[in-house]
C-alpha cells in the first residue's frame, strides 16, 4: 500500500510524524510512504534512515491548527494537506493521513469530491 502522509501536520511536526512513518514501514514490508511537506525539514528527520520505501513530495506551505481552514487553503495553495489530496485524486497513492488541521482536511475533501 502507498500512503501520502502529511509530514507537517500535528504537534512538533515533522519529527514525530516522520518517526512514526519509519516505524510503520519497519512493521509492514508492504507499506510505502510519501512524506508530504518541506523537503529540507523532512530530510533532516530522515538522517541515517534507510529510504527504500520512503519518498518526499515537497511543498512550501503549511496550514496551522490556528488558521481558519477555508481562508488558509485559499491563501496557501501549495500546502501539505492539499498536496496529499492531490496525490489521492491523481491516484498516485491509495490513502492519505494527516494529524493536522481537521477542518482543512474536510474542506479539501469536499472540493475533491465535487470535482
VOKOLVO-667085 format. One line per 8 residues: number of its first residue (from 1); their letters; for each residue x, z, y of N, C-alpha, C, O. Coordinates in nm, 4 decimals, m for minus. Example, Ala and Ser with C-alpha at 12.3 -4.5 7.8 and 13.67 -1.06 7.14 Angstrom:
<recs>
1) AS) 1.3190 0.7800 m0.5690 1.2300 0.7800 m0.4500 1.3200 0.7800 m0.3300 1.4236 0.8465 m0.3319 | 1.2850 0.7080 m0.2250 1.3670 0.7140 m0.1060 1.2900 0.7870 0.0030 1.3409 0.8039 0.1138
</recs>
This chain:
<recs>
1) XXXXXXXX) 0.0843 0.0000 m0.1172 0.0000 0.0000 0.0000 0.0892 0.0000 0.1240 0.1927 0.0666 0.1274 | 0.0484 m0.0744 0.2242 0.1197 m0.0809 0.3519 0.0333 m0.0179 0.4602 m0.0791 m0.0617 0.4847 | 0.0873 0.0861 0.5251 0.0147 0.1615 0.6262 0.0866 0.1515 0.7601 0.2092 0.1611 0.7666 | 0.0089 0.1320 0.8676 0.0632 0.1424 1.0036 0.0402 0.2860 1.0487 m0.0722 0.3361 1.0452 | 0.1472 0.3513 1.0909 0.1404 0.4907 1.1321 0.1766 0.5014 1.2795 0.2843 0.4590 1.3214 | 0.0861 0.5581 1.3572 0.1104 0.5805 1.4988 0.2170 0.6894 1.5114 0.1862 0.8084 1.5051 | 0.3407 0.6484 1.5289 0.4516 0.7437 1.5340 0.4534 0.8252 1.6618 0.5236 0.9259 1.6698 | 0.3772 0.7833 1.7618 0.3788 0.8515 1.8912 0.2608 0.9465 1.9080 0.2504 1.0135 2.0108
9) XXXXXXXX) 0.1731 0.9537 1.8106 0.0551 1.0391 1.8197 0.0805 1.1771 1.7624 0.1522 1.1912 1.6633 | 0.0238 1.2764 1.8224 0.0361 1.4114 1.7703 0.1397 1.4943 1.8442 0.2189 1.4427 1.9231 | 0.1372 1.6229 1.8169 0.2289 1.7154 1.8825 0.3735 1.6887 1.8414 0.4034 1.6675 1.7239 | 0.4605 1.6903 1.9385 0.6051 1.6773 1.9187 0.6471 1.5452 1.8560 0.7542 1.5359 1.7959 | 0.5631 1.4428 1.8698 0.5949 1.3103 1.8148 0.7174 1.2533 1.8861 0.7424 1.2873 2.0018 | 0.7923 1.1692 1.8205 0.7690 1.1145 1.6871 0.8314 1.1933 1.5718 0.8079 1.1589 1.4560 | 0.9104 1.2980 1.5994 0.9831 1.3690 1.4939 0.9027 1.4074 1.3717 0.9344 1.3613 1.2620 | 0.7996 1.4902 1.3856 0.7228 1.5320 1.2678 0.6474 1.4166 1.2006 0.6276 1.4161 1.0791
17) XXXXXXXX) 0.6066 1.3208 1.2807 0.5336 1.2057 1.2245 0.6268 1.1237 1.1348 0.5908 1.0868 1.0231 | 0.7457 1.0963 1.1853 0.8444 1.0193 1.1082 0.8865 1.0975 0.9839 0.8984 1.0398 0.8757 | 0.9090 1.2274 0.9983 0.9465 1.3100 0.8833 0.8387 1.3070 0.7753 0.8697 1.3019 0.6563 | 0.7130 1.3103 0.8166 0.6028 1.3012 0.7208 0.5990 1.1676 0.6497 0.5714 1.1611 0.5299 | 0.6266 1.0609 0.7234 0.6302 0.9273 0.6615 0.7414 0.9187 0.5578 0.7225 0.8610 0.4507 | 0.8559 0.9753 0.5891 0.9688 0.9738 0.4956 0.9329 1.0497 0.3682 0.9639 1.0043 0.2581 | 0.8675 1.1652 0.3827 0.8253 1.2430 0.2653 0.7212 1.1675 0.1832 0.7259 1.1686 0.0602 | 0.6279 1.1023 0.2508 0.5239 1.0274 0.1799 0.5837 0.9128 0.0993 0.5430 0.8878 m0.0142
25) XXXXXXXX) 0.6789 0.8445 0.1576 0.7434 0.7338 0.0863 0.8209 0.7847 m0.0347 0.8222 0.7206 m0.1398 | 0.8854 0.8999 m0.0196 0.9587 0.9587 m0.1321 0.8647 0.9978 m0.2454 0.9020 0.9915 m0.3625 | 0.7433 1.0381 m0.2108 0.6462 1.0825 m0.3108 0.5720 0.9680 m0.3790 0.5210 0.9851 m0.4898 | 0.5652 0.8522 m0.3147 0.4866 0.7404 m0.3681 0.5684 0.6117 m0.3629 0.5868 0.5548 m0.2553 | 0.6174 0.5655 m0.4765 0.7017 0.4453 m0.4775 0.6285 0.3158 m0.4402 0.6924 0.2131 m0.4171 | 0.4964 0.3202 m0.4344 0.4182 0.2021 m0.3971 0.3903 0.1954 m0.2468 0.3399 0.0944 m0.1979 | 0.4221 0.2999 m0.1748 0.3889 0.3101 m0.0334 0.4968 0.2476 0.0555 0.6164 0.2664 0.0335 | 0.4511 0.1730 0.1562 0.5371 0.1203 0.2623 0.4719 0.1578 0.3947 0.3493 0.1621 0.4051
33) XXXXXXXX) 0.5543 0.1850 0.4961 0.5015 0.2312 0.6244 0.5626 0.1501 0.7385 0.6825 0.1225 0.7410 | 0.4764 0.1133 0.8323 0.5222 0.0578 0.9593 0.5008 0.1666 1.0634 0.3873 0.2052 1.0914 | 0.6089 0.2151 1.1200 0.6028 0.3155 1.2249 0.5835 0.2438 1.3573 0.6665 0.1620 1.3971 | 0.4743 0.2742 1.4254 0.4377 0.2047 1.5488 0.4665 0.2965 1.6673 0.4132 0.4071 1.6768 | 0.5526 0.2478 1.7578 0.5855 0.3275 1.8754 0.7173 0.2844 1.9353 0.7640 0.1728 1.9125 | 0.7771 0.3743 2.0126 0.9025 0.3457 2.0799 1.0172 0.3371 1.9786 1.0510 0.4357 1.9130 | 1.0750 0.2203 1.9672 1.1758 0.1940 1.8649 1.2959 0.2880 1.8750 1.3426 0.3387 1.7729 | 1.3459 0.3119 1.9940 1.4636 0.3974 2.0100 1.4349 0.5391 1.9629 1.5151 0.5977 1.8902
41) XXXXXXXX) 1.3217 0.5944 2.0033 1.2870 0.7301 1.9608 1.2674 0.7387 1.8101 1.3097 0.8356 1.7470 | 1.2037 0.6381 1.7530 1.1799 0.6367 1.6078 1.3123 0.6253 1.5328 1.3355 0.6980 1.4362 | 1.3987 0.5351 1.5765 1.5280 0.5182 1.5097 1.6105 0.6458 1.5149 1.6810 0.6774 1.4191 | 1.6031 0.7195 1.6249 1.6740 0.8469 1.6337 1.6262 0.9448 1.5262 1.7054 1.0228 1.4732 | 1.4995 0.9405 1.4948 1.4428 1.0277 1.3921 1.4772 0.9807 1.2507 1.4701 1.0587 1.1557 | 1.5141 0.8546 1.2371 1.5446 0.7975 1.1054 1.6937 0.7966 1.0743 1.7353 0.7397 0.9733 | 1.7730 0.8575 1.1579 1.9172 0.8601 1.1379 1.9510 0.9146 0.9995 1.9138 1.0270 0.9656 | 2.0209 0.8354 0.9206 2.0620 0.8762 0.7875 1.9564 0.8631 0.6795 1.9800 0.9008 0.5647
49) XXXXXXXX) 1.8409 0.8103 0.7147 1.7310 0.7966 0.6185 1.7305 0.6538 0.5627 1.7369 0.5578 0.6395 | 1.7229 0.6387 0.4289 1.7094 0.5035 0.3724 1.5815 0.4372 0.4246 1.4764 0.5007 0.4332 | 1.5922 0.3087 0.4593 1.4784 0.2433 0.5251 1.4248 0.1247 0.4465 1.3733 0.0296 0.5054 | 1.4360 0.1291 0.3161 1.3888 0.0152 0.2369 1.2401 m0.0118 0.2538 1.1980 m0.1275 0.2520 | 1.1605 0.0921 0.2702 1.0151 0.0746 0.2784 0.9589 0.1213 0.4116 0.8406 0.1537 0.4222 | 1.0446 0.1243 0.5131 1.0023 0.1645 0.6467 1.0369 0.0535 0.7451 1.1501 0.0054 0.7490 | 0.9381 0.0138 0.8242 0.9603 m0.0828 0.9320 0.9211 m0.0161 1.0630 0.8519 0.0858 1.0642 | 0.9660 m0.0745 1.1724 0.9276 m0.0258 1.3052 0.8607 m0.1400 1.3804 0.9114 m0.2521 1.3837
57) XXXXXXXX) 0.7466 m0.1102 1.4405 0.6776 m0.2042 1.5291 0.6863 m0.1424 1.6684 0.6199 m0.0429 1.6975 | 0.7677 m0.2015 1.7526 0.7934 m0.1451 1.8851 0.6777 m0.1710 1.9804 0.6231 m0.2811 1.9864 | 0.6419 m0.0669 2.0545 0.5511 m0.0811 2.1679 0.5992 0.0134 2.2774 0.6731 0.1084 2.2516 | 0.5568 m0.0142 2.3979 0.6160 0.0524 2.5136 0.5313 0.1637 2.5741 0.5766 0.2329 2.6653 | 0.4090 0.1819 2.5248 0.3201 0.2783 2.5899 0.2567 0.3741 2.4896 0.2466 0.3458 2.3702 | 0.2140 0.4899 2.5435 0.1536 0.5955 2.4624 0.0261 0.6430 2.5320 0.0238 0.6596 2.6540 | m0.0787 0.6645 2.4546 m0.1990 0.7293 2.5066 m0.1851 0.8772 2.4719 m0.1815 0.9140 2.3544 | m0.1773 0.9620 2.5749 m0.1611 1.1051 2.5501 m0.2956 1.1698 2.5207 m0.4010 1.1090 2.5392
65) XXXXXXXX) m0.2899 1.2927 2.4753 m0.4119 1.3674 2.4424 m0.4927 1.4009 2.5673 m0.6142 1.4196 2.5600 | m0.4257 1.4085 2.6810 m0.4926 1.4473 2.8057 m0.5659 1.3324 2.8737 m0.6496 1.3551 2.9611 | m0.5356 1.2114 2.8349 m0.5918 1.0940 2.9030 m0.7322 1.0613 2.8536 m0.7651 1.0794 2.7364 | m0.8137 1.0127 2.9463 m0.9450 0.9606 2.9094 m0.9212 0.8324 2.8296 m0.8550 0.7411 2.8790 | m0.9735 0.8238 2.7081 m0.9399 0.7130 2.6184 m0.9603 0.5734 2.6767 m0.8675 0.4926 2.6753 | m1.0769 0.5443 2.7267 m1.1055 0.4080 2.7723 m1.0185 0.3706 2.8914 m0.9683 0.2584 2.8984 | m1.0004 0.4618 2.9839 m0.9156 0.4341 3.1010 m0.7711 0.4116 3.0565 m0.7058 0.3180 3.1025 | m0.7214 0.4967 2.9677 m0.5844 0.4828 2.9194 m0.5639 0.3497 2.8481 m0.4617 0.2838 2.8678
73) XXXXXXXX) m0.6599 0.3100 2.7657 m0.6473 0.1840 2.6924 m0.6455 0.0646 2.7863 m0.5742 m0.0327 2.7615 | m0.7229 0.0707 2.8935 m0.7228 m0.0388 2.9917 m0.5913 m0.0459 3.0674 m0.5396 m0.1547 3.0930 | m0.5373 0.0699 3.1032 m0.4141 0.0739 3.1826 m0.2883 0.0535 3.0986 m0.1835 0.0158 3.1512 | m0.2987 0.0782 2.9689 m0.1826 0.0734 2.8802 m0.2108 m0.0159 2.7590 m0.2337 0.0348 2.6493 | m0.2094 m0.1457 2.7774 m0.2431 m0.2345 2.6659 m0.1405 m0.2372 2.5525 m0.1743 m0.2751 2.4403 | m0.0163 m0.1980 2.5797 0.0873 m0.2002 2.4760 0.1087 m0.0603 2.4186 0.2223 m0.0158 2.4023 | m0.0018 0.0087 2.3880 0.0087 0.1449 2.3350 0.0088 0.1451 2.1824 m0.0367 0.0504 2.1184 | 0.0608 0.2528 2.1264 0.0791 0.2602 1.9813 m0.0532 0.2595 1.9041 m0.0589 0.2063 1.7933
81) XXXXXXXX) m0.1571 0.3162 1.9595 m0.2872 0.3158 1.8904 m0.3434 0.1742 1.8824 m0.3856 0.1300 1.7756 | m0.3439 0.1039 1.9939 m0.3949 m0.0341 1.9946 m0.3137 m0.1246 1.9036 m0.3688 m0.2119 1.8365 | m0.1828 m0.1039 1.9011 m0.0972 m0.1875 1.8159 m0.1223 m0.1608 1.6679 m0.1138 m0.2529 1.5867 | m0.1531 m0.0361 1.6313 m0.1904 m0.0078 1.4915 m0.3159 m0.0859 1.4545 m0.3219 m0.1494 1.3492 | m0.4164 m0.0807 1.5423 m0.5409 m0.1548 1.5169 m0.5153 m0.3055 1.5135 m0.5767 m0.3770 1.4343 | m0.4257 m0.3533 1.5982 m0.3910 m0.4958 1.5973 m0.3362 m0.5365 1.4604 m0.3757 m0.6391 1.4050 | m0.2458 m0.4559 1.4067 m0.1887 m0.4862 1.2749 m0.2966 m0.4893 1.1674 m0.2924 m0.5729 1.0772 | m0.3936 m0.3979 1.1769 m0.5033 m0.3960 1.0801 m0.5942 m0.5172 1.0978 m0.6339 m0.5802 0.9998
89) XXXXXXXX) m0.6267 m0.5494 1.2217 m0.7142 m0.6644 1.2486 m0.6511 m0.7948 1.2012 m0.7210 m0.8857 1.1563 | m0.5199 m0.8033 1.2112 m0.4479 m0.9232 1.1665 m0.4176 m0.9203 1.0169 m0.3513 m1.0097 0.9644 | m0.4666 m0.8173 0.9492 m0.4493 m0.7989 0.8042 m0.3021 m0.7911 0.7641 m0.2640 m0.8341 0.6552 | m0.2210 m0.7363 0.8522 m0.0790 m0.7170 0.8222 m0.0549 m0.5819 0.7560 0.0507 m0.5595 0.6969 | m0.1537 m0.4910 0.7658 m0.1496 m0.3618 0.6983 m0.2846 m0.3387 0.6327 m0.3834 m0.4052 0.6638 | m0.2861 m0.2426 0.5410 m0.4099 m0.2112 0.4700 m0.4821 m0.0901 0.5271 m0.6006 m0.0698 0.5007 | m0.4115 m0.0104 0.6048 m0.4711 0.1096 0.6630 m0.3895 0.1521 0.7845 m0.2746 0.1113 0.8015 | m0.4516 0.2356 0.8691 m0.3809 0.2926 0.9834 m0.4061 0.4419 0.9880 m0.5095 0.4909 0.9425
97) XXXXXXXX) m0.3083 0.5143 1.0447 m0.3189 0.6591 1.0558 m0.2645 0.7003 1.1919 m0.1623 0.6488 1.2371 | m0.3341 0.7943 1.2571 m0.2862 0.8498 1.3833 m0.3299 0.9940 1.3955 m0.4428 1.0296 1.3617 | m0.2386 1.0769 1.4446 m0.2724 1.2152 1.4790 m0.2878 1.2278 1.6301 m0.2898 1.3379 1.6850 | m0.2986 1.1139 1.6955 m0.3068 1.1104 1.8415 m0.4483 1.1235 1.8936 m0.5334 1.1862 1.8306 | m0.4725 1.0647 2.0076 m0.5981 1.0748 2.0809 m0.7131 1.0132 1.9991 m0.7225 0.8912 1.9854 | m0.7989 1.0991 1.9457 m0.9084 1.0532 1.8595 m1.0042 0.9613 1.9343 m1.0517 0.8624 1.8784 | m1.0325 0.9929 2.0584 m1.1213 0.9079 2.1376 m1.0667 0.7678 2.1530 m1.1423 0.6707 2.1486 | m0.9360 0.7561 2.1710 m0.8739 0.6233 2.1824 m0.8816 0.5494 2.0487 m0.9045 0.4285 2.0457
105) XXXXXXXX) m0.8626 0.6218 1.9386 m0.8730 0.5571 1.8064 m1.0129 0.4998 1.7878 m1.0281 0.3864 1.7423 | m1.1145 0.5773 1.8226 m1.2526 0.5320 1.8063 m1.2831 0.4181 1.9031 m1.3484 0.3211 1.8647 | m1.2379 0.4279 2.0258 m1.2649 0.3223 2.1247 m1.2067 0.1887 2.0790 m1.2740 0.0860 2.0878 | m1.0842 0.1890 2.0310 m1.0235 0.0628 1.9850 m1.0947 0.0128 1.8601 m1.1110 m0.1079 1.8425 | m1.1373 0.1042 1.7731 m1.2117 0.0640 1.6530 m1.3396 m0.0091 1.6911 m1.3754 m0.1092 1.6290 | m1.4081 0.0410 1.7930 m1.5327 m0.0230 1.8374 m1.5049 m0.1621 1.8918 m1.5815 m0.2549 1.8658 | m1.3978 m0.1780 1.9659 m1.3607 m0.3091 2.0188 m1.3265 m0.4044 1.9061 m1.3683 m0.5202 1.9078 | m1.2502 m0.3564 1.8070 m1.2119 m0.4410 1.6926 m1.3349 m0.4809 1.6112 m1.3450 m0.5948 1.5658
113) XXX) m1.4272 m0.3885 1.5929 m1.5472 m0.4173 1.5154 m1.6356 m0.5205 1.5858 m1.7031 m0.6005 1.5210 | m1.6343 m0.5177 1.7165 m1.7167 m0.6113 1.7937 m1.6564 m0.7516 1.7992 m1.7255 m0.8487 1.8300 | m1.5288 m0.7609 1.7695 m1.4607 m0.8923 1.7759 m1.4890 m0.9776 1.6562 m1.4392 m1.0898 1.6472
</recs>
